[in-house]
Amino acid sequence: MKKVILFLSLLGVLLVTSGCLNEMIGQKITIQKRIGEENIFEDFKEVTKRKQVKKAIDIVKNANWENEKVEMASYADYQFQFPPKNYTGSEGKMASYLLWISSNGENLEIVTDGDRYVKLKKQESTDLYKILTGEELIK
């Protein structure tokens, strides 16, 4: 009986530990914020919570992207990156995005380095902004 209890205790510890380790090596979003009026960004935040990362990836992935090069009137407010889905710590192509808050303060506009553009709907903008900044999307 003692061996069974010991075995179950060790199994429980291993499951908890592997879950924590899996969280640490899972995907994350890195966000940089523009400082001043120049095109200079500084590290702002990392999002590592699995549900938030998944929701942000889903919002970006399922957006109605347009394949066109756009010229924005100002520098991006934020930039953010997703590591590749099968990220293992080795060098890989990061998905990188530039993000603007629209002039009405209700929508986000995103441009990729591959000349793709999207203006997110209000609810998607609100959700993504909350995930990336931890703040509400109101100017």
N, C-alpha and C positions, 0 to 999 in steps of 0.2 A: 504494500500500500504506500509506503514511504517513497519507493522508487517511482510510482505513478505520479504522486504529488510533485516530486522533484522534476520529473520529465515534463509535466504540464506547466510548472513554473518556468522552467527554462524555455519551453516553447513559447509561452506568453511573452517573456522578455525578448526573445528573438523576433517575434512578430512586431512588437512595439518598436524595437530598434530598427528593423528593416523599413518600417513605415516612415520613421523620422529620417532615415538616410535617403529613402526614395524622394521625400519632400525636398531635401537639400539638393539633390542632383537633378531634380525635375526642371522643367522649363521655367524661365523667368523673363520678365520684361524690364529692360533698363530704360530709364527716362532721363533726358537732359532738358533743362529749361534755358531759354535764351536770357542772357543778362544784358541789360542796357539796350541801346538801340542798334548795336552792331550784330553781325551774324556770328556771335560767340555763345557757345553753350557750356553750361557746367552741369556736372552730375547732380541730379535732383532726387531720384528715388529708384528703388528696385521693387518690383511686385513679384512675390514668390508664392503667394497663396494659389494653390492649384485651381480652385474654382474661379478666381478672378482672372488668372492667366488664360484659362480655357474660354471664359466669356469674352475677354478682349480679343483673343484670336478668332473666335467665331464672328464677332462683330466685324472685324477687319476682313476676314476671309469671305463673308457672305454679303459684303457691301456691293453696290452696283457700280463697279469700277468702269471708268472710261479710259480707253487707250489713246491718250492725247497728252502732248506736252503743254503745260500751262505756265503762264507767267503770273506770279502772285505780286500784289502791290507792295508787300512788305516781307521782311524775313519771318521765318516760321517762329511760332511761340514755343513749340516744343519739338523735340525729335525723340523717337523711341525705336527700340529694336527688340525683335524676337529672335532667339537662337533657333537654328534649324531643329525640326521636330525630333530628329534622331541624334541630338546634341550629346556628345560624350566628353566634352572638355577639349577636344582637338579642334584644330582650325577648320572652320566651315563657313559657308556663306550665311551671314546674318540677314534677316529681313529687316530693312531699315525704312523708316517712314518720317516724313516731315509733317507737322501738324499745325494748323492755324485755327484760331477761334474766329468765326465769321463776325462781320461788323455788327450784326444784330445780337451777338452773344448767345445765340441759341443753337448753333450748329458748329460742327467741326468739319474742316476740310483737310484732306490728307493727300499727300503726293509721295510717290515712290521714286527711287532712283531709276526705275525702268519706265519713266514717262507714263505713269498711270495716275489718275485723279479720281477722287470721290468726295462728294459733299454728303455727309451722313444725315439721316433724318434726326429730328429733334430727340426722340427717346434714345436712339443709338448713341447720339452725341453725349447726352446726359450720362448714360451708363459708362461709356468709355472714358469720359473725362473724370468721373468719380473714381474709376479703377486706377487711372494713370496718375492722378494728382491727390486723391483723397478729399477733394473739395467739390462743391456744387458748381455747375456750369452757369454762372450768372455774373455778368460784368458789372 
